């Protein structure tokens, strides 16, 4: 990032190669729409180019980039609340952005997406970043502008609520 800020254009290509896919996957899980995620990922990198002057030398790039992506998704949600992003059954569409194609349980994915959608944003974002993006709590705190302990509390409460929401599914599979 520091090389890019100093005018090294190939450094941007390296950043894009490293972070584009994970950012797009995060945005797909956050928005429930792979197409929207692709647009927002491009917007995220456009914002990175525009705001490179605000990058603080020595700061970690990943949390900064996830903060930009999260803000892009929030802005999009404020401007584009459209029910047509839901399936005909009124559910969030499946998001199948993965590094390796694996057999998926579509019903389980829908149930998890519905449960995640029921969480307040303050709990949902730390869970998405922690569980699905593999970010540590310190990185998440940096990306969201919170303390690490606040992120841990929010994630803990979110995971507890998810367990409650998914308990009927767990009981169903145990029987």
C-alpha positions in Angstrom: 0.0 0.0 0.0 2.8 2.4 0.8 4.4 1.7 -2.6 1.0 2.4 -4.3 0.7 5.7 -2.3 4.1 6.7 -3.6 3.0 6.2 -7.2 3.9 2.6 -7.9 1.0 1.4 -10.2 1.9 -2.3 -10.1 1.5 -2.2 -6.3 -2.2 -1.6 -6.9 -2.4 -4.7 -9.0 -0.8 -6.7 -6.2 -3.3 -5.3 -3.7 -6.2 -6.1 -6.1 -4.9 -9.6 -6.7 -4.6 -10.3 -3.0 -7.8 -8.7 -1.7 -10.4 -8.6 -4.5 -11.7 -12.1 -4.0 -12.0 -12.0 -0.2 -13.6 -8.6 -0.3 -16.1 -9.7 -2.9 -16.9 -12.8 -0.8 -17.4 -10.7 2.3 -19.7 -8.3 0.4 -21.7 -11.2 -1.0 -22.3 -12.6 2.4 -23.1 -9.1 3.7 -25.5 -8.1 0.9 -26.9 -11.5 -0.1 -26.3 -10.7 -3.7 -23.2 -11.8 -5.7 -23.9 -9.3 -8.4 -24.2 -6.4 -5.9 -21.0 -7.7 -4.2 -19.1 -7.5 -7.5 -20.2 -3.9 -8.0 -19.4 -3.0 -4.4 -16.0 -4.7 -4.6 -15.1 -2.5 -7.6 -16.4 0.5 -5.8 -14.3 -0.5 -2.8 -11.1 -0.5 -4.9 -12.1 2.7 -6.6 -12.5 4.3 -3.1 -9.1 2.9 -2.2 -7.5 4.7 -5.2 -9.4 7.9 -4.4 -8.6 7.8 -0.7 -4.9 6.7 -0.8 -3.9 10.1 0.4 -5.6 9.4 3.7 -3.8 6.1 4.2 -1.5 6.3 7.2 1.9 4.9 6.6 2.4 1.7 8.7 -1.3 1.0 9.1 -2.6 -2.4 8.2 -4.2 -2.5 4.8 -6.7 -5.4 5.4 -8.8 -3.7 8.2 -8.7 -0.4 6.3 -10.0 -2.1 3.1 -12.7 -4.0 5.0 -13.8 -0.7 6.5 -14.1 0.8 3.0 -16.1 -2.3 1.8 -18.4 -2.2 4.9 -19.1 1.5 4.3 -19.8 0.9 0.6 -22.3 -1.8 1.6 -24.0 0.5 4.1 -24.2 3.3 1.6 -25.7 0.9 -1.0 -28.2 -0.5 1.5 -29.4 3.0 2.3 -29.8 3.9 -1.4 -31.1 0.6 -2.7 -33.6 -1.1 -0.4 -35.2 -3.3 -3.1 -37.3 -6.4 -2.2 -36.5 -7.9 -5.7 -33.1 -8.9 -4.3 -35.0 -11.6 -2.5 -36.0 -14.9 -4.0 -39.7 -15.5 -5.0 -40.1 -17.3 -1.6 -39.0 -14.1 0.2 -35.6 -15.5 1.2 -32.1 -14.2 0.7 -30.4 -15.8 -2.3 -27.6 -18.3 -1.8 -24.1 -16.9 -1.9 -21.7 -19.4 -3.3 -18.5 -17.5 -3.3 -15.9 -20.0 -2.2 -12.2 -20.6 -2.8 -12.8 -24.2 -3.6 -16.1 -25.6 -4.9 -17.5 -28.0 -2.3 -20.9 -29.7 -2.1 -23.2 -27.4 -0.2 -26.3 -27.9 1.7 -28.6 -25.2 0.2 -31.1 -25.5 3.0 -28.5 -25.0 5.6 -27.0 -22.0 3.8 -30.5 -20.4 3.5 -31.1 -21.0 7.2 -27.8 -19.4 8.2 -28.3 -16.5 5.8 -31.8 -15.9 7.3 -30.4 -16.1 10.9 -27.6 -13.7 10.0 -30.0 -11.3 8.5 -31.9 -11.2 11.8 -28.9 -10.0 13.7 -28.3 -6.3 14.2 -25.5 -4.9 12.1 -23.3 -4.4 15.2 -23.3 -8.2 15.8 -23.5 -9.4 12.1 -20.4 -7.5 10.9 -18.0 -8.9 13.5 -19.3 -12.5 12.8 -19.0 -12.1 9.1 -15.5 -10.8 9.4 -14.4 -13.3 12.1 -16.1 -16.5 10.9 -16.2 -16.0 7.1 -13.2 -13.8 6.5 -10.9 -15.2 9.1 -10.1 -11.8 10.6 -8.8 -11.5 14.2 -10.7 -9.4 16.7 -8.0 -6.7 16.6 -8.3 -6.4 12.9 -12.1 -6.2 13.1 -11.9 -3.6 15.8 -9.6 -1.5 13.5 -11.9 -2.0 10.5 -15.0 -1.0 12.5 -13.5 1.8 14.6 -14.2 0.0 17.9 -12.2 -1.4 20.7 -11.2 -5.0 20.6 -13.2 -5.8 23.7 -16.3 -4.2 22.2 -15.9 -6.4 19.1 -15.5 -9.5 21.3 -18.7 -8.6 23.2 -20.7 -8.0 20.0 -19.4 -11.2 18.4 -20.2 -13.2 21.5 -23.7 -11.9 21.7 -24.1 -12.5 17.9 -22.9 -16.0 18.1 -25.2 -16.7 21.1 -28.2 -15.3 19.2 -27.3 -17.3 16.1 -27.3 -20.5 18.3 -30.8 -19.6 19.4 -32.0 -18.9 15.9 -30.5 -22.1 14.5 -31.4 -24.3 17.5 -34.5 -25.7 15.8 -32.4 -26.7 12.8 -29.9 -28.4 15.1 -32.7 -30.3 16.9 -34.2 -31.3 13.5 -30.9 -32.8 12.3 -30.3 -34.6 15.7 -33.6 -36.5 15.4 
